[in-house]
Structures are given as C-alpha cells and as structure tokens.
Amino acid sequence: MEETKKTKIIDRFLNHIERAGNKLPDPVTLFVIMAFIILILSFILSKLGVTAIKPGTDEEIAVVNLLNQEGIHRILTEMLTNFVNFPPLGLVIVSMLGIGLAEQSGLISAVMKKTVMSAPEKLIIPVIILTGIVGNVAVDAAFIVLPPVVALIFMSMGKNPLVGLFVTYASVAGGYSANLLINSLDVLLLGITEPAAQFVDPTYTGRATMNYYFLIVSTFLLVILGTWVATKITTPRFGKYEGKMEKLEPLTNLERKGLRWAGIVTFIYTIVILITIIPSNGLLRNPETGGFLDSPFMSSIVPIMLFFFFLPALTYGMITKQFTSDKDVAEKLFKSVADMSPFIVLAFVASQMIAYFGWSNIGPILAIKGAELLQALNFTGLPMIIGFIFICAFINLLVASASAKWALLAPIFVPMFMHLGYSPALTQVVYRVGDSITNPITPMLAYFAILLAFAKRYDKNIGIGTLISALLPYSIIFAIGWMILFSIWFIFGLPLGPGDGIYLK
C-alpha cells in the first residue's frame, strides 16, 4: 500500500515535469526565438546606453544595435558564413562518418554483445556499466542496442531482465559525460565552448581533450557507484522474474571472425599512431619544439577518431558480407550523414543566434556584470560551481539535448567564469556533470520512451513511475559521488585534461 502511494506521488511529479517539458518549443524553434530576443534586446539596450568596463583594462564595451541598417546588412550577408564556420558542424559530421559506419556495419552491436557475454558472472554488472559508459562513443547505438541485449543476458543467467534494462540505461544515460575515449560529444562541446571563450580572449583555442583526465576518473567512479546501486537497490527491489524466459543468440562464426579482424586492424592503427607521437621527433609532434600539447596530433583528434572507427568498421563489414561492394559502403555513409540532418538544422539556427549574441556585445556585458554581482555577493569558488551543476541538472529535466543546452548556456557562463579566473575547461566539465546526472530520469530524453517499450515486453503493466523509481537512485548516487569527486579535484587544483586546468593561465 505504501509502495503504491509512493508510485502515485512519483507519477504525479513526473506528469508535471512531462507537461511542462512538452510545452517547451522544439530546440530549433527555441533558438529562433532566442535569436529574435537578442535582436530586440540589442535595439533596446543600445538605446539605453548599457555598457561595461572590460576587467583589467579601461576599455568600455557597449551594446551594438543589430536592427539598424548596418546590423540588418550584416545579418543577411553573413548568414551563410555563420553557418559554414560554425565550429561543431564540420567536427561532428566528420567524426560521425566513422562512428556511423561502425554502427551501420553491425560492428558496435557485435562488440557490445561480445563484451557483455564474455564477462564472468561476478563481474557482469560492472562490465555492463563500463560498456554502457564507453558505449557512448556510438551515441544512439548504446541506448538502443545495449539494454535489450543485457536484458536477454540476464534472463539466460536466471536473473530479472528488468534489472538488466535499468542498470544498462542508467549507465549509458548517467555516464553520458564520462568515458575512456575521446568521442563526438567532446568535439561537439568544444565547438561551442571555444567561440564562447573567444568573447573574452579572441586568441583562445581549446582542445577536445580539455576534460579528459576528469572523465577517465569519473568513468571508474561511476562503475563503482553504479555497481553498488544495482547490487544493493535495483536487484533486491525487482526480485525474481516470473515471466517467460528467452535466450540471446550468440555471435555467429562469421561475426566472430569479423570482430577478430576488426581488432587486428584497430591494433595496427593504434601502433601506427603511437609511433607518430611517442618519439620527440615523431611525425605528428610539433616540428619546431617536439611538443605534444601543441602538436598536429592534438589538432587532428577528429580525423584520427574518424579512421579509428572507419577502418575496423570497413574490415568488419567486408568479413561479414555487410559490404559486398564500394556502393554498400557509400550507402551506409550516406545513411550516417542522413541521420545527422536534425543536428544540421539545429546548427544553422544555433550558429545565427550565437553570432548575434557576439555581435551585439550582450554576452560579454552580461558576463562582466554577472561576475561583478557574484563577487559583490561573495558567491564564488566551489559553492558557486556546485550551484551551476544544479542549474544544469534542472534544465536537463526539461531540455534533453546536450548541444542545445550548452549552446544557450556557454555564451553566458564561459565568459562569466573566465572573468572570475576560471578556465573554459572548468565551465565545460561542470556543465557536463550537471547535464549527465539527471539524464536517467528525464522523460524529455527520447530514449526514455524506448526504455519503457523495452520494459513493457517483460511487464506489460509497468509505468513511468516504476521507471523513475528504478532510475532515481542512480541519479542521486551519481550526483553525490560526482560532486564529491569534483570538489576534491577543485580543492587540489588538479589538471582537467592535457594542458587544461581549473584556472586561467
């Protein structure tokens, strides 16, 4: 009875969130609205003579009116340039060519199945969680392929498949910003962080690896925390499964052969890359200084990542007969780019809004005024940063797209934190923590509905409240653990990635 009351409370709470989220416009429309708001504000604030003094200089920054003749000319003549030069556009499309081919060939699905099925029973849960987190390099595939595979594996072991579903989904969604590999999300966020930082420092150049050290440690932390929740809370809560048991079909001989050769190609490719960067005179080292952080390798992460996925995927597809000619490969590549069409549309409108924000000077002035206000209130340091995590986590309940949220928040918070002495790498990693911790419980994430459909396969009466009650412990424990980890990182001033720390240099 008590459990029923709790479920009803969760259902009512979730329904409120769902209704509020559904009332929000599509992210594309949201950016259009924001663009018009910026244009109107540029007119009003310029007429009011709003200005700010750039810290460390006597330079006065004034709001620029974008609705006069000069502003309208600029909007029209530079519209195409804004889109073509939008940093995330080319970066994401190029990286997704390799990842998309790996998904289309069946390589990613086979790797996930092989990894989970090969794990000893005692290690099955931590291996599932690690696979889910690392599987985020495959973006959609980890959400769609892994949960039903794990559910069947749990059934074959005599365990409740719902536990497998929830553990997997929580690890993929909650660990969205933790990984052992540089992936398309790192590239995408960099493309938004860099131009936001250039509002303050036009010479700023970021790296896709700016949060890499923190993300690696976060991966192992989430594996430990997720295993504890799965063992102590999820498994006892759902108990034994009483439904019809199914079995997961093992990999075929052809699939195993494809995986073996794909692994060989990956190993050879990795060795070649290491040869180019380990010696001080390596091909991809800085030719003048022999340095690593300022090397062509660091500037070439995206094409290197492209071939890291492309070559094994091509090998696997050829071995398994998915690719019988060059036309098959081309068709899969076309499909990969076609799947990116929503992002391309979003990039067009987002690029215009961000450009208007920069031209108007509203962003820098807002950042300067915000930094001054925080300093006046003495609300700086770790409490301010933890507060920003909560802001991002709350917004994520209503707007699920990581890129859409960051495109809105970065132009304000990256410059604001820079004026307070913090690096763009810090602001980005704080956003990523906040963006991830509520991923498992937000119904605004498209995969939440897919998870519900998977769950109904094993319990036709299961509802949203049950899903939330099953996933909420992961969000809470991940949030607590992640914020403790970040606090330690912040207090000791540890580097966030190669060449990137907490404070501005």
C-alpha positions as CSV (number, residue, x, y, z in Angstrom):
1,M,0.0,0.0,0.0
2,E,2.8,2.4,1.0
3,E,4.7,1.4,-2.2
4,T,1.5,2.2,-4.3
5,K,1.2,5.7,-2.7
6,K,4.9,6.4,-3.4
7,T,4.4,5.3,-7.0
8,K,1.4,7.6,-7.4
9,I,3.4,10.6,-6.0
10,I,6.2,9.9,-8.4
11,D,3.7,9.6,-11.3
12,R,2.1,13.0,-10.4
13,F,5.5,14.6,-10.1
14,L,6.7,13.2,-13.4
15,N,3.4,14.2,-15.1
16,H,4.0,17.8,-14.1
17,I,7.5,17.7,-15.5
18,E,6.4,16.0,-18.7
19,R,3.6,18.5,-19.3
20,A,6.0,21.4,-18.6
21,G,8.6,19.9,-20.9
22,N,6.0,19.3,-23.7
23,K,5.0,22.9,-23.6
24,L,8.6,24.0,-24.5
25,P,9.1,24.6,-28.2
26,D,11.4,22.4,-30.3
27,P,15.1,23.2,-29.8
28,V,15.1,24.7,-33.4
29,T,12.2,27.0,-32.6
30,L,13.8,27.8,-29.2
31,F,16.9,29.1,-31.0
32,V,14.9,31.1,-33.4
33,I,13.0,32.7,-30.5
34,M,16.3,33.4,-28.7
35,A,17.7,35.0,-31.9
36,F,14.8,37.4,-32.1
37,I,15.0,38.2,-28.4
38,I,18.7,39.1,-28.8
39,L,17.9,41.3,-31.8
40,I,15.2,43.2,-29.9
41,L,17.4,43.5,-26.8
42,S,20.3,44.8,-28.9
43,F,18.0,47.6,-30.0
44,I,16.6,48.4,-26.5
45,L,19.9,48.2,-24.6
46,S,21.8,50.2,-27.1
47,K,19.2,53.0,-26.9
48,L,19.5,52.8,-23.1
49,G,23.3,53.2,-23.4
50,V,24.2,50.0,-21.5
51,T,28.0,49.5,-21.2
52,A,30.6,47.7,-19.1
53,I,34.3,48.0,-18.4
54,K,36.4,45.1,-19.5
55,P,38.3,43.7,-16.5
56,G,42.0,44.5,-16.4
57,T,41.6,47.3,-19.0
58,D,39.9,50.7,-19.3
59,E,38.1,49.5,-22.5
60,E,34.4,50.3,-22.5
61,I,32.1,47.8,-24.1
62,A,28.7,49.0,-25.4
63,V,25.7,47.1,-26.7
64,V,25.5,47.2,-30.5
65,N,22.2,47.7,-32.2
66,L,21.6,45.0,-34.8
67,L,18.3,46.3,-36.0
68,N,19.6,49.4,-37.8
69,Q,20.6,49.4,-41.4
70,E,24.2,48.3,-40.8
71,G,23.1,45.5,-38.5
72,I,20.5,44.1,-40.9
73,H,23.0,44.2,-43.7
74,R,25.4,42.1,-41.5
75,I,22.7,39.6,-40.6
76,L,21.8,39.0,-44.2
77,T,25.3,39.0,-45.7
78,E,27.0,36.8,-43.1
79,M,24.2,34.3,-42.6
80,L,25.9,31.7,-44.7
81,T,29.3,32.4,-43.2
82,N,27.9,31.9,-39.7
83,F,26.6,28.5,-40.6
84,V,29.6,27.3,-42.6
85,N,32.1,28.5,-39.9
86,F,30.0,27.1,-37.0
87,P,32.7,25.0,-35.3
88,P,30.6,22.0,-34.3
89,L,29.2,21.5,-37.8
90,G,32.2,20.0,-39.6
91,L,33.7,18.4,-36.5
92,V,30.6,16.4,-35.7
93,I,29.8,15.4,-39.3
94,V,33.4,14.2,-39.9
95,S,33.6,12.2,-36.6
96,M,30.1,10.7,-37.2
97,L,31.2,9.3,-40.6
98,G,33.4,6.8,-38.8
99,I,31.1,6.1,-35.9
100,G,28.1,5.9,-38.2
101,L,29.8,3.3,-40.4
102,A,30.7,1.3,-37.4
103,E,27.1,1.3,-36.3
104,Q,25.6,0.6,-39.8
105,S,28.0,-2.4,-40.3
106,G,26.9,-4.0,-37.1
107,L,30.4,-3.7,-35.5
108,I,29.3,-1.7,-32.5
109,S,26.4,-4.1,-31.7
110,A,28.8,-7.1,-32.0
111,V,31.4,-5.5,-29.8
112,M,28.8,-4.8,-27.1
113,K,27.3,-8.3,-27.2
114,K,30.8,-9.9,-27.2
115,T,32.0,-7.8,-24.2
116,V,29.0,-8.4,-22.0
117,M,28.5,-12.1,-22.8
118,S,32.2,-12.8,-22.2
119,A,32.2,-11.4,-18.7
120,P,32.4,-13.7,-15.6
121,E,29.1,-13.7,-13.7
122,K,30.5,-12.0,-10.7
123,L,31.8,-9.1,-12.9
124,I,28.7,-8.9,-15.2
125,I,27.3,-5.8,-13.6
126,P,30.5,-3.7,-13.5
127,V,31.3,-4.8,-17.1
128,I,27.8,-3.8,-18.2
129,I,28.1,-0.4,-16.6
130,L,31.6,0.2,-18.1
131,T,30.3,-1.0,-21.5
132,G,27.4,1.4,-21.3
133,I,29.6,4.4,-20.4
134,V,32.2,3.7,-23.0
135,G,29.5,2.7,-25.5
136,N,28.5,6.4,-25.6
137,V,31.1,6.8,-28.3
138,A,28.4,5.2,-30.5
139,V,25.8,7.8,-29.4
140,D,22.4,6.3,-30.3
141,A,23.5,2.7,-30.6
142,A,24.4,2.4,-26.9
143,F,20.8,3.4,-25.9
144,I,19.1,1.3,-28.5
145,V,21.3,-1.9,-28.8
146,L,22.7,-2.5,-25.3
147,P,19.7,-2.5,-23.0
148,P,17.8,-5.3,-24.8
149,V,21.0,-7.3,-25.2
150,V,21.7,-7.1,-21.5
151,A,18.1,-8.0,-20.6
152,L,18.4,-11.2,-22.6
153,I,21.8,-12.0,-21.0
154,F,20.2,-11.5,-17.5
155,M,17.4,-13.9,-18.5
156,S,19.9,-16.5,-19.7
157,M,21.5,-16.3,-16.2
158,G,18.2,-16.7,-14.4
159,K,18.1,-13.0,-13.4
160,N,15.3,-10.4,-13.8
161,P,15.7,-8.8,-17.3
162,L,14.2,-5.5,-15.9
163,V,17.3,-5.2,-13.7
164,G,19.5,-5.6,-16.8
165,L,17.5,-2.9,-18.6
166,F,17.6,-0.4,-15.8
167,V,21.3,-0.9,-15.0
168,T,22.2,-0.5,-18.6
169,Y,20.1,2.5,-19.3
170,A,21.3,4.3,-16.1
171,S,24.9,3.7,-17.1
172,V,24.5,4.9,-20.6
173,A,22.4,7.9,-19.7
174,G,24.0,8.8,-16.4
175,G,27.5,8.2,-17.7
176,Y,27.0,10.3,-20.8
177,S,29.8,12.7,-19.9
178,A,32.3,10.1,-18.7
179,N,34.4,7.9,-20.9
180,L,37.8,6.4,-21.5
181,L,37.8,7.5,-25.2
182,I,37.6,10.9,-26.8
183,N,34.3,10.9,-28.7
184,S,31.9,13.1,-30.8
185,L,30.5,14.8,-27.7
186,D,33.9,16.1,-26.7
187,V,34.3,17.5,-30.2
188,L,30.7,19.0,-30.2
189,L,31.0,20.7,-26.9
190,L,34.4,22.1,-27.8
191,G,32.9,23.7,-30.9
192,I,30.5,25.6,-28.6
193,T,32.9,26.3,-25.8
194,E,35.7,27.8,-28.0
195,P,33.7,30.6,-29.6
196,A,32.1,31.4,-26.2
197,A,35.6,31.8,-24.7
198,Q,36.7,34.0,-27.6
199,F,34.2,36.6,-26.4
200,V,36.8,37.3,-23.7
201,D,40.0,36.1,-25.3
202,P,39.9,36.2,-29.1
203,T,43.1,34.1,-29.3
204,Y,41.7,31.3,-27.2
205,T,42.0,27.8,-28.8
206,G,40.5,24.8,-27.0
207,R,41.2,21.1,-27.2
208,A,38.8,18.2,-27.5
209,T,40.8,16.6,-24.6
210,M,40.3,19.5,-22.2
211,N,38.3,17.4,-19.8
212,Y,39.9,14.0,-20.5
213,Y,41.6,13.3,-17.1
214,F,38.5,14.1,-15.2
215,L,36.3,12.0,-17.5
216,I,38.6,8.9,-17.1
217,V,38.5,9.0,-13.3
218,S,34.7,9.7,-13.5
219,T,34.3,6.5,-15.5
220,F,35.7,4.3,-12.8
221,L,33.9,6.2,-10.1
222,L,30.5,5.6,-11.9
223,V,31.3,2.0,-12.4
224,I,31.8,1.6,-8.6
225,L,28.7,3.6,-7.7
226,G,26.5,2.0,-10.3
227,T,27.5,-1.5,-9.2
228,W,26.6,-0.6,-5.6
229,V,23.2,0.7,-6.6
230,A,22.5,-2.2,-8.9
231,T,23.5,-4.8,-6.2
232,K,22.0,-3.1,-3.1
233,I,18.9,-1.4,-4.5
234,T,17.8,-2.5,-8.0
235,T,18.3,-6.2,-7.8
236,P,16.6,-6.7,-4.4
237,R,13.7,-4.4,-5.4
238,F,12.7,-6.3,-8.5
239,G,13.5,-9.8,-7.3
240,K,12.9,-12.9,-9.4
241,Y,11.4,-12.8,-12.8
242,E,8.3,-14.9,-13.2
243,G,7.7,-14.4,-17.0
244,K,8.7,-16.5,-20.0
245,M,12.5,-16.9,-20.3
246,E,14.3,-16.1,-23.6
247,K,17.8,-16.6,-24.7
248,L,20.2,-14.3,-26.5
249,E,21.6,-15.7,-29.8
250,P,25.4,-16.0,-29.6
251,L,27.7,-14.4,-32.2
252,T,27.9,-16.4,-35.4
253,N,31.3,-17.7,-36.6
254,L,31.3,-15.0,-39.3
255,E,30.7,-12.3,-36.8
256,R,33.4,-13.6,-34.5
257,K,35.8,-13.6,-37.5
258,G,34.8,-10.1,-38.3
259,L,35.5,-8.9,-34.8
260,R,38.8,-10.7,-34.8
261,W,40.0,-8.9,-37.9
262,A,38.5,-5.6,-36.8
263,G,40.5,-5.9,-33.6
264,I,43.7,-6.6,-35.6
265,V,43.1,-3.5,-37.7
266,T,42.4,-1.4,-34.6
267,F,45.6,-2.7,-33.0
268,I,47.8,-1.9,-36.1
269,Y,46.2,1.5,-36.4
270,T,46.9,2.3,-32.8
271,I,50.5,1.2,-33.1
272,V,51.0,3.4,-36.1
273,I,49.5,6.4,-34.3
274,L,51.7,5.7,-31.2
275,I,54.8,5.6,-33.5
276,T,53.9,9.1,-34.7
277,I,53.6,10.7,-31.2
278,I,55.9,8.8,-28.8
279,P,59.3,9.8,-30.2
280,S,60.1,13.5,-29.7
281,N,60.7,13.8,-33.5
282,G,57.5,11.8,-34.3
283,L,55.6,12.7,-37.4
284,L,52.6,14.2,-35.5
285,R,54.7,16.0,-32.9
286,N,55.3,19.7,-33.1
287,P,58.0,20.0,-35.8
288,E,59.7,23.0,-34.1
289,T,59.6,22.2,-30.4
290,G,58.9,18.4,-30.4
291,G,56.0,19.2,-28.0
292,F,52.9,17.1,-27.6
293,L,50.2,19.5,-26.3
294,D,50.7,22.0,-29.2
295,S,51.2,19.2,-31.8
296,P,49.4,18.4,-35.0
297,F,48.2,15.2,-33.2
298,M,46.2,17.3,-30.7
299,S,44.8,19.4,-33.6
300,S,43.9,16.2,-35.6
301,I,41.8,14.3,-33.0
302,V,38.7,14.4,-35.2
303,P,40.2,12.8,-38.3
304,I,42.2,10.4,-36.1
305,M,39.0,9.4,-34.4
306,L,37.3,9.1,-37.9
307,F,39.8,6.4,-39.0
308,F,39.8,4.7,-35.6
309,F,36.2,3.7,-36.3
310,F,36.2,3.7,-40.1
311,L,38.9,1.2,-40.7
312,P,37.7,-1.5,-38.3
313,A,34.1,-0.9,-39.5
314,L,35.1,-1.4,-43.1
315,T,37.0,-4.6,-42.2
316,Y,34.1,-6.0,-40.2
317,G,31.6,-5.2,-42.9
318,M,33.7,-6.8,-45.6
319,I,34.2,-10.0,-43.5
320,T,30.6,-10.4,-42.5
321,K,29.4,-9.6,-46.1
322,Q,27.6,-6.4,-45.0
323,F,29.7,-4.7,-47.6
324,T,30.0,-6.5,-50.9
325,S,31.0,-3.5,-52.9
326,D,32.0,0.1,-52.6
327,K,28.4,1.0,-53.2
328,D,27.4,-0.6,-50.0
329,V,30.0,1.4,-48.1
330,A,28.8,4.6,-49.7
331,E,25.2,3.9,-49.0
332,K,26.0,3.4,-45.3
333,L,28.0,6.6,-45.2
334,F,25.0,8.4,-46.8
335,K,22.8,6.9,-44.1
336,S,25.1,8.1,-41.4
337,V,25.0,11.7,-42.6
338,A,21.3,11.5,-43.2
339,D,20.9,10.6,-39.5
340,M,22.6,13.9,-38.7
341,S,20.0,16.0,-40.5
342,P,18.3,17.2,-37.3
343,F,21.7,18.4,-36.0
344,I,22.5,20.2,-39.2
345,V,19.2,22.1,-39.0
346,L,19.8,22.9,-35.3
347,A,23.4,24.0,-36.2
348,F,22.0,26.5,-38.7
349,V,19.7,28.3,-36.3
350,A,22.2,28.0,-33.4
351,S,25.0,29.5,-35.4
352,Q,22.9,32.6,-36.2
353,M,21.9,33.1,-32.6
354,I,25.4,32.7,-31.3
355,A,26.7,35.1,-33.9
356,Y,24.0,37.7,-33.0
357,F,25.0,37.3,-29.3
358,G,28.6,38.0,-30.1
359,W,27.9,41.0,-32.5
360,S,25.6,42.7,-30.0
361,N,28.1,42.6,-27.1
362,I,25.2,41.5,-24.8
363,G,27.1,38.3,-23.9
364,P,30.4,40.0,-22.8
365,I,28.5,42.7,-20.9
366,L,26.2,40.1,-19.2
367,A,29.2,38.1,-18.3
368,I,31.1,41.1,-16.8
369,K,28.0,42.3,-14.9
370,G,27.3,38.7,-13.7
371,A,30.9,38.3,-12.5
372,E,30.8,41.6,-10.7
373,L,27.5,40.6,-9.0
374,L,28.9,37.2,-7.9
375,Q,32.0,38.9,-6.5
376,A,29.8,41.5,-4.7
377,L,27.7,38.8,-3.1
378,N,31.0,36.9,-2.3
379,F,29.4,33.8,-4.0
380,T,32.4,32.4,-5.8
381,G,34.6,29.3,-5.6
382,L,33.2,25.8,-5.0
383,P,29.7,26.8,-3.8
384,M,29.1,28.8,-7.0
385,I,30.3,25.9,-9.1
386,I,28.1,23.4,-7.3
387,G,25.2,25.7,-7.8
388,F,25.9,25.8,-11.5
389,I,25.8,22.0,-11.5
390,F,22.3,22.0,-10.0
391,I,21.1,24.6,-12.6
392,C,22.3,22.4,-15.4
393,A,20.8,19.3,-13.9
394,F,17.4,21.0,-13.5
395,I,17.4,22.4,-17.1
396,N,18.2,18.9,-18.3
397,L,14.9,17.7,-17.0
398,L,13.1,20.0,-19.5
399,V,15.6,20.2,-22.4
400,A,17.4,16.9,-23.1
401,S,19.7,17.9,-26.0
402,A,23.2,18.4,-24.6
403,S,24.3,20.6,-27.5
404,A,21.2,22.8,-27.4
405,K,21.5,23.5,-23.7
406,W,25.2,24.2,-24.0
407,A,24.8,26.5,-27.0
408,L,22.4,28.6,-24.8
409,L,24.5,28.5,-21.6
410,A,28.1,28.6,-22.9
411,P,28.0,32.2,-24.3
412,I,27.0,33.4,-20.8
413,F,28.7,31.2,-18.3
414,V,32.0,30.5,-20.1
415,P,32.9,34.3,-20.3
416,M,31.4,34.9,-16.8
417,F,33.6,32.2,-15.2
418,M,36.6,33.4,-17.2
419,H,36.2,36.9,-15.7
420,L,36.3,35.2,-12.3
421,G,39.6,33.5,-13.3
422,Y,38.3,30.0,-14.2
423,S,39.2,28.3,-17.5
424,P,36.7,27.3,-20.2
425,A,37.7,23.7,-19.5
426,L,36.3,24.0,-15.9
427,T,33.0,25.5,-17.0
428,Q,32.5,22.8,-19.6
429,V,33.3,20.0,-17.3
430,V,30.9,21.4,-14.6
431,Y,28.2,21.6,-17.3
432,R,28.8,18.0,-18.3
433,V,28.4,16.8,-14.8
434,G,25.1,18.6,-14.3
435,D,23.9,17.5,-17.8
436,S,24.6,13.8,-17.0
437,I,23.2,13.3,-13.5
438,T,19.5,13.8,-14.4
439,N,19.8,12.0,-17.8
440,P,18.4,8.7,-16.5
441,I,15.2,10.3,-15.1
442,T,14.3,12.9,-17.6
443,P,11.3,11.8,-19.8
444,M,12.5,14.5,-22.3
445,L,15.3,12.2,-23.5
446,A,13.9,10.4,-26.5
447,Y,15.4,7.0,-25.3
448,F,13.3,7.1,-22.1
449,A,10.2,6.2,-24.2
450,I,12.2,3.4,-25.9
451,L,13.2,2.1,-22.5
452,L,9.6,2.0,-21.4
453,A,8.7,0.0,-24.6
454,F,11.6,-2.5,-23.8
455,A,10.3,-2.8,-20.2
456,K,6.7,-3.5,-21.2
457,R,8.0,-6.5,-23.1
458,Y,8.7,-8.1,-19.7
459,D,6.0,-6.5,-17.7
460,K,3.0,-5.1,-19.6
461,N,1.7,-3.2,-16.6
462,I,4.9,-1.3,-15.9
463,G,4.6,2.5,-15.9
464,I,6.6,5.7,-16.0
465,G,6.6,5.9,-12.2
466,T,8.2,2.5,-11.9
467,L,10.9,3.5,-14.3
468,I,11.6,6.7,-12.4
469,S,11.7,4.9,-9.0
470,A,14.2,2.4,-10.5
471,L,16.4,5.0,-12.1
472,L,16.3,7.7,-9.5
473,P,18.8,6.1,-7.1
474,Y,21.4,6.1,-9.9
475,S,20.8,9.9,-10.5
476,I,21.1,10.6,-6.8
477,I,24.2,8.5,-6.1
478,F,25.9,9.6,-9.3
479,A,25.2,13.2,-8.3
480,I,26.6,12.9,-4.8
481,G,29.7,10.9,-5.9
482,W,30.4,13.2,-8.9
483,M,30.2,16.4,-6.8
484,I,32.5,14.9,-4.1
485,L,35.0,14.0,-6.9
486,F,34.8,17.4,-8.4
487,S,35.2,19.1,-5.0
488,I,38.4,17.1,-4.4
489,W,39.6,18.0,-7.9
490,F,38.9,21.6,-7.4
491,I,40.4,21.8,-3.9
492,F,43.7,20.3,-5.0
493,G,43.7,22.1,-8.4
494,L,44.2,19.0,-10.5
495,P,44.5,19.3,-14.3
496,L,41.3,18.5,-16.1
497,G,43.0,17.4,-19.3
498,P,46.3,17.7,-21.1
499,G,47.3,21.3,-20.8
500,D,44.0,22.4,-19.3
501,G,43.5,23.2,-15.6
502,I,40.9,24.8,-13.4
503,Y,42.2,28.3,-13.6
504,L,43.2,30.6,-16.5
505,K,46.9,30.7,-17.2
